[in-house]
């Protein structure tokens, strides 16, 4: 869930919010990233992002992720070779 409100005046932005695509996000609020793997938030006027890592099955040397369906970001199904 993103916490946001419409940009109304300069004072809101000066209070540490971030302006992204015409929307001001409150300080420390989640901000949409460029992709679903970007985890971003507003930090005193600057948007800070880090990458989300998707889990892969352990003990299987040859696994190919099957693209997720719908709005999922990370795959939850894989085609894998023999276990090690």
PyMOL commands that set and color helices and strands:
alter all, ss='L'
color gray80, all
select helices_A, chain A and resi 10-14
alter helices_A, ss='H'
color red, helices_A
select strands_A, chain A and resi 5-6+18-20+23-25+30-31+38-43+46-51+63-65+78-80
alter strands_A, ss='S'
color yellow, strands_A
deselect
rebuild
show_as cartoon
